[in-house]
Amino acid sequence: FPSKAIDVDFQVAKAILSEEIAQGKNEGLLFESGFDFSDDMASVVFEEGSTFRGRLKIMGRTSVLRFYSKDLDPLVENQGQLESDIVANANRLLSIRDTEYLKGGKDANGKTNNFSHPCIRALCIEFFYTGNDCLAHHFPDIFKDSVPELCMVLVMTCITNCLHEFQRFCSGERAKIQFSGAAYQPTVNALLRHMEDIKANPYHAQKLLSNRQRWAQDGMFVSFFGFSSALVIA
């Protein structure tokens, strides 16, 4: 298991707790000595969710197969071509420049819908907002207004990892590629840089924020009002 110092999920836990502390201080709340150093608290979150990344990967594998089914489960007349077609499709998805596989087509103005593929929304809601042990349930103030950027990046990194497995599809099965912080930190860094580029453009920044807010609203219905995630992410 990768060390917590480089683990994506541990960094997310630290970021969430640090953000909560900073917001509290800005509002004039008093904290006990030691709250500036949140590693111990983040460790609790990390240890309590020792299968955090594994659970995300399980959900990600299902979501990727569902939302990219046209490419990853194609209907072909010649079944002998199935494996080569799947590998070719996965390679094509991941080779497209500017994270095309994470986009959601064009808007009414002909502008690109960055980071808006339906798989991102579905996986964000299912993982962060569904179930009594989800982060949105434990940290509603952090998750209620918008999906945190780091959580969105983590989901997109998981999608990337799941698609990588289809690049080595063989004998009717996708490969098993470990979803580790060490291996996927470059992907995280690239997605964060791309997110900053999107946010630097007022038009696309507003669309990104609107998505994060709308997905959080949908997710909170799942987390606190008992709506079925299957209905929300359909």
Secondary structure, DSSP 4 states (H G I P E B T S, - for coil): ---TTT-HHHHHHHHHHHHHHHHHHHTT----TTTT--HHHHHHHHHHTTTHHHHHHHHHHHHHHHHTHHHHS---S-GGGHHHHHHHHHHHHHHSSTTGGG---B-TTS-B-TT--HHHHHHHHHHHSSSTTSHHHH-HHHHSSS--HHHHHHHHHHHHHHHHHHTT-BTTB-------HHHHHHHHHHHHHHHHHHHTSHHHHHHHHHHHHHHHHHHHHHHHH---HHHHT-
